[in-house]
């Protein structure tokens, strides 16, 4: 995954979750951040799939428990 792809993931995550880019780190986790609920999770998945023209497996969607895993699992499909 190149820097452009990483920046795209950061921009999508920041926009959907309403978290400033400078506050993002790999440990931001589902249900530990108030903005990250099940609806936002689905919006994030949908936006990533659309932007990168990919389709995540259900197991990977469920495994996306923190920002670091989102980056890793997205890279798997690129």
C-alpha atoms as one frame of an Amber mdcrd trajectory, in Angstrom:
protein
   0.000   0.000   0.000   1.418   3.353  -0.931   1.163   6.641   0.951  -1.701
   7.831  -1.259  -3.799   4.832  -0.192  -2.935   5.409   3.470  -3.911   9.074
   3.151  -7.199   8.066   1.531  -8.002   5.696   4.410  -7.128   8.419   6.927
  -9.333  10.951   5.126 -12.296   8.556   4.910 -11.991   7.474   8.547 -11.617
  11.055   9.776 -14.606  12.244   7.749 -16.960   9.392   8.729 -16.033   9.322
  12.416 -15.620  13.070  12.831 -12.190  12.592  14.378  -9.476  15.098  13.418
  -6.701  13.513  11.373  -4.066  14.573  13.904  -5.865  12.550  16.605  -5.904
   9.285  14.631  -3.731   6.423  15.786  -3.802   2.668  15.347  -5.296   2.078
  18.796  -8.549   3.987  18.220 -11.028   1.143  18.588 -14.661   0.323  17.879
 -16.878   1.058  20.900 -14.010   2.772  22.732 -14.550   5.985  20.800 -18.030
   7.508  21.157 -18.363   8.333  17.450 -17.608   4.780  16.311 -20.860   2.848
  16.518 -22.288   0.105  14.311 -23.831   2.545  11.820 -20.572   4.471  11.418
 -18.744   1.164  11.021 -20.990   0.196   8.099 -20.627   3.651   6.544 -16.851
   3.333   6.821 -16.847  -0.096   5.168 -19.110   1.116   2.372 -16.949   4.174
   1.692 -13.727   2.147   1.656 -15.256  -0.422  -0.704 -16.483   2.306  -3.038
 -13.264   4.317  -3.007 -10.961   1.346  -3.606 -13.411  -0.716  -5.704 -13.090
  -3.716  -3.374 -15.446  -5.939  -1.394 -14.500  -7.026   2.112 -15.323 -10.500
   3.416 -17.697 -10.509   6.380 -14.972 -11.953   8.647 -12.701  -9.015   7.804
 -15.473  -6.486   8.417 -16.030  -7.964  11.868 -12.275  -8.065  12.538 -11.886
  -4.317  11.917 -11.778  -3.486  15.611  -9.312  -0.605  15.474  -7.843   1.858
  13.016  -4.638  -0.165  12.595  -6.586  -3.261  11.571  -8.631  -1.219   9.124
  -5.422  -0.154   7.389  -4.018  -3.712   7.413  -7.182  -5.367   6.162  -7.736
  -2.760   3.454  -4.165  -3.346   2.239  -4.990  -7.042   1.906  -7.506  -6.181
  -0.838  -5.378  -3.700  -2.773
